[in-house]
Amino acid sequence: QQGSILRFGPADSIYDGRAYCAVTANKGYVSTSAGIFVIDVLTMSVTGHIDGTMSSAKGDYNSLYRDQCGDMVRFGQYVFAVQQGHGLHVIDPVTDQLVATLAFPDIVTVFVTAGGNLYVANNSREIYDYSGGPYVANFTRINPVSLAVEEVCPLDGTHGALSSWGAWRARMVCADPHAERVYYNYDEYQNHISSYDFTTHSFTDELITLPDGVEINWDGTLERQGLYASAISFDPHTGDMVVQTIEAAPMSYQNFNHNWVLFYDANTLELKRQVRLRDAYWFPAMAVYPDVSDPVVTIADRQLPQGQTEVIDLLAAVADADNMAALAVTTAQSANPQIARAWVSGTNLHIMAVAPGQTTVDVTTDSNGKLATSSFTVTVSKVSLKGDVNMDGHVDISDVTELINILLGSVLCNYDPAAADYNSDGTIDISDVTMLINYLLYGV
């Protein structure tokens, strides 16, 4: 306040924030220079930390560049978080406990693609105090359920993804919302956008070349626009690729007086318009878009034979104009698990038919903090035991007797027509008797 000094605190320790991850409607995680902390959203208070993520630096200057935690993503049944020099932490969002740590000493970020694939980006060039090349850089696909490495996509050592260690940020790798592709820069202030396509396993260096700046260099050329921090994103409402740039000369001179926002057509990659921001005022950080659409879950009623399990692709069942379906968190509950069980694993909903009958499965999806609920009916039909004509649960000579009685028209009890049609030709006749006797005598 003017004319006075206000002191807030005291605080025993102050850690430097890195990223925020929404875990539930009422809980979030904040990664910091000292570890990952649990936030109660309702009270806006820190309620604890995640054991196993704390930095050895504990908030001193070195923690800006050593052991700090970074990007996080809530995906499937876990929260996946990056820690510099360690690797990928796998956290149970219910217990706030560390489940596992996958070793990636040169990890830079973690992300999920539109197809529901979890990737780690690692780049040895990003290791603090690294002694020099040759560098190693990859995109590594991780199974979000088993946590096994499924595929390693190698890059040229100089084309690895970057991380803005030491700063509050969003990740510097942008996933395409509709394709198995990512966009990023491998050099600071790079004046073009690079991409990697996971379907074709191909790297494109200069996918988009950025426009010139406005300042004139000593050689008469214009300074270039360059990417900085979390520069690339997609507007979920227009579909445009939005790119935030700064002006930076090629001779390591950084002129941050001029900044722009560029809008590209996501399909043609043509520049639609560019907006020059107020000089020496605006500075690129991260783009944040309003959430205006509600998620929708659409699953039709199912009919399953007893003992069968059906897998439903949630990427096709969940839709949200503001978010990738893969990043929605879905849970399922059967009204009667003795008839049908329901559970979610990764991006799949599993329905197991247990016993004949009918029940309801309730599905809840959380997308960007907005909930959608849907219910569908599961009807489980009894599976006939071939040859069990009298439905006593066994195939024996009494079934032969009953089958003969059916043919003679002197049925003594209820019978299963499907079980009586032993050869499955649609007709109950003497051939069914013959085949049933052969089965009992010879097992064929």
N, C-alpha and C positions, 0 to 999 in steps of 0.2 A: 504494500500500500504506500501511496505517496507520503513521504515524510516519516515513515516508520519502518522498522524491520521486524518481521514476524519469524519466529523460530518454531519449526514443526519437529517433533521428535521428543526425546532423542531416539535414535535407532541403533541397535547393537551392531547391525551389519546391513549394508545396502548392496544388493546384487544387480547386475546389469541384465535387463531383459533381452530375450532373443525372439521368441515366437509364442503364439497362443494357439491352443487346440481345444475346441469345444468337445467335451466328452459326453455329457448329457445335457438336458435342458437346465440343470441346476449346478453343473460342475464343469470345470475346465482345468487344463494344465498350462502352466507357463514355464517355458524353458529359459534358463538364465546362464550367466557365466559360472554359476556355482552348482547347477543341477536343475532338476525339474520339481516344481512345486504345485500343490493341489489348491485350487481356488474354489471357494463356495460362491457361486454367482449371486445367490439371493442376498447374502450379507457382504459380498465383496471383501472377503477375508481369506487369508492363507490358513488352511487347515492342516497342512502337513507337507511332506516331501516324499518323493519316490526313492526309497532305499536302493542303492546301487548306481545312482546317477550323479551323486554329488562329486564336485570337482575337488581335486587335490589342492588347487590354488585357493579355494575358499574366498573368492572375492577380491584378491589382490590384483595388481596390474597384469600379472602373467595370465590370469584367468580370462583376459580378453582374447588370448590366443592359444590357450592350452586347456584341454579337458572341458571346454564349454559345451553345453547342449544347444541344439539348433532346431532344425525343422522337425515337425511332427505331423502325423496324419492318423485320424480315426478311421479304421478300415476293418470291416468284418467284426470279429470278436475281440480285437486288440487295438491298442494305440501303439503306433510305431514311431520311435523317436531317435534322432541322430545325436551322437556324442563324439566330439572331435577326438581323434586318436584312439577311440575305442571301437565304435561300430554302431550297429542298429539295436536299440533297446526294444524289447517286446513287453508291453505293460498290460496287465489285466485291468480294464477300466472299472470293474466292479469292486475289486479289493485294493486297487492302487498299488499292487505289488508287481515287482519285476518278474516276468516269466522266464525270459532268456535274453542273452545278448549275443548277437551274431557278429563275429569279429570282422571289422573292416577298418583297419587303422587309418586309411586314407579316405574315409567316407566324407561326402560333402552334402548329400541331401537324400530324401526318400520321397517318392511320389506314386500316385496311382493313375493308370491310364483309363481311357473311356471303356476299354474292354474288360475292366476289372482286374488288371494285372498290377502287382506290386513290384516296384523297382527301387534299387539302391544305385545311386551314382557315386562312384569313387574316382579319385584323381590324386595321384601321388604328388603332383605339382602343387597341391593345396596344403600339403603337410607343412606345419610351421617349422622353420629352420631346416627345411629339406635341403640336402647337400647338392642337388642338381640332378640332371637327367642321367640316363633315359627315363622318361616318365611312363607311368602305367595308368590307363584310364578305361573304365568299363561302365556299362549299364548292366546290372545283375538282377534277374527276375527271381523273386522269392515267393514260395508258396505261402499264402497268408494263413493256412491252417496247419500244415505240417512244419512250416518254417524251413523247409529244405530249399537249397539252391536249384532252380529249374533250368536256368539258361544264363550264360554270360555273353554279352554283346560287346566285343572289344572295340575300342576306338584308337585312333592314332594318339600317341601320348601327349601331343600338344593340343588335342581337340576335346579334352575332358571338360565336364561341367564345372562351374565355379560355385563358390559359396561366399556370401558376405559375412564371414566370421567377424565377430566384434561389433555387430550392429543389430538393432531391432529390424526385422525384415519379414518378407514372405520368401518362399523358395525362388531360386534363380532359374529353375527349369519349369517351363509352362507346358502342361499336357493339353493336347488338342481335345476339345470336348466331344468330338465325334469320330476320331480316328486314332489308331495306335501309333501316335507320332508325338514327339516333343520338340519344343523350340527353346533355344538357349544361346548364350554366347560363351566362348571359351577364352576370350581375352577381355580385360577391363577396357571399357570405353570403345568396344568393337563397333565398327560402323556398318555392320551387316548382321543379319539374323541367320543362324545355322539351325539345322534340324536333323533329327534321327528318326527313321521310319522303322518301327519294330516288325512290321509285316514283311517288308522287303529286306530288312537288315542293311539299310543303306544310309550313309551320312551325306548330307548336302551342306557344303560349306557356305556359299553365298546364296541362300534361298531368297533373301530380300536385302537389297542394298539401300541404306538409309540416305535421305536427302542431304545436301550440303547445308552448312551452317550459314552464318552471316558475316563473321569476322574474316578479314583478309590476312593470310599468312605473309611472311617475309618474301616468299617466292611468287606472290601474286595470286595464289590459289585460295579458295575459300576453305575455312576450317570445316571440319566434318562434324556431323551429328554422331553421337555414340550412345551405346546402351550403358545403363548404370543401374546396379542393384536389381530389384525385382521389376524389370522393365516391361515384360511381355505378359499380357493377359487377354482373355476373351470376354467381351461384353455379352452376358447371357440373353440380353433383351434384343440386341441388334444382330448378334452373331459376329460382329466385327472383331478383328484382332486389334488390340489397343497397345501401342508401343510408346513408352515414355523415354525421351532422349535428353541428353545434355550436349553442349558443344565442347569438344575436346580436340585439340590439335594433334597431329601425328607425332610430333617431337616431344611427347610426354608432358606437354604443357596443357594443363587442365583449366579451361575457361568455363566456369559454371554460371556465368552471368546470363546465358541464354538457354532456355529449356523449352521443349515442345511436347505435345501429345499428338501422335500420328494414328490415323484410323485406316486400317487396311481391310479390303474385302477378303474374308476368310477363304473363299473359294478360288478367286482369281489372283489373290495376293497383290492386287493393284491398290495404290495409295488413293484413298477416297478424299481425304482432307487432312490438313495438319493445322494445329492450333499452337501459335507461339504464346507462351505464358509471359507474365510480367517480368521484365528483366531484373536480374539480381534479387528476385523475391521468391518465386516458386522453385522448389527443388524436388526432383523425382523421388518418390518413396515406394508406395504400393497403391495399386488401384483397388478400390472397394466399391462394390455394386450393391444397390438395394435389392432386397429379396421381396419380390412382389407376387410370386406364384406359389401356390400350395402343391405339395407332392400328391400324386395319385397312385394308388395301388389297384391293379386289375388282375384278378385271378378267378378263373371260371371254376364251377363245381367239378369235382373229380369223382370218377368211379374206378375202383381198384379191386382186383381179386385178392382174397386173403393171402398174406405172405409177401405181397409185392411192395416194392418201394419206388416211388416216383420222385424224380428230381426236377424242380421248377426253377428256371433261370430268372432270377430277380432283376437282372439287367433289362429283361424284356417286360417284366411285370410292373416295375416301378418307373415312374416318369416325373420329372421336375424340370421346368423350364429354367430354373435358376441354378441347377446343380447337376453334376453327373450322377446317374443312377448308381454307379459303383460306390460313391461316397455316402449314399444314404445308409443308415443303420436300421436293419430290419430284424424284428423278433416275431416269433410265432408261438401260439398256444392252442393246443387241442382241448376242446371241452370235455372229451372223454378219451384219454390216452389208451384205455383198454380196447377201444375200437380202432383208433388211428393215432399214431404219434406224429408230432411235427417239430422240426428244429431247423435252424439256419446254420449253415457252414459256409464261410466265405461269401460268395454271391449267389448261393444256391439254397432253395428251400426244399427240405426233404419231407416227404409224406410216406409213412410206413403203415400199410394196412395190417392190423393185428388180428381182428376178429370180425365176423359178419355183423353188420349194423350200420348206423348212420350217426355222424357227429359233425360238429362245426369247428373249423379252424379260424382263429382270430389272428390277423396279421397287423402289426403296427410298424410304421416306417417313420424314422426321424431324419428329415432332410433340412439341413441348415437351421435346425431348431424348430421347424414346423412339423407337426405330426399328422399322419394320415392313417386311418384304420380301414380295414376291409375284412369281410368274413366270407367264407365259402364252405360249402357242404362237401363232405367226403362220405361216399357210400361204399362200403366194403361188402363184396359178395362172397358167398361161400364157394370154395373150390372143391369140386367133386373129386373123390378118390376113385380113380378108374377101377371098375369092378366091384366097388362097395355098393351093391345094388340095394341092400336092406339098410344102408346108412348106419351100421353099428360101429364104424371106424376100422373094420378089418375086412380083408378080402379072403374068403374061405369057401368051403363047399356049400355053406348055407346060401351064399350069393348065387351059386349055380342053380340051386333048387328054386330060389326066388325068380331067377331069370327064366327058367323053364315054365314056372307058373304064369309069368307074364305072357309068354307066348301061347300058353294054353287058355289064357283068359280067366285064370283062377287066382288072381292076386290076393295074397293073404294079409298084406300090410302095405304101408306107404313105401314107395321106392323112389330112387333118384334116376330119372330118365337119362341124364348125362352119363352117370356111372354104368347104367345098363347097356348103353351104346358103346360097347367095349372097343370096337374098331373105328369109332368116330366117323361112320359113313352116313350118319343122319337117320338110320333105320335100326330098330331093334329086331333082330331075326336070329336064325339058327347059327349064323356065322359068329355072332357074338358069344353064343354058348360054347362053340368049339374053341375060340381063341381064349376064353376065360379058363376052360378046362386045361388047355395047353399051358397057360401061365401057371396054374396051380401045380400041374404035374412036372413041368420041365423048366419053369421060370422064363418062358418066352411067349 
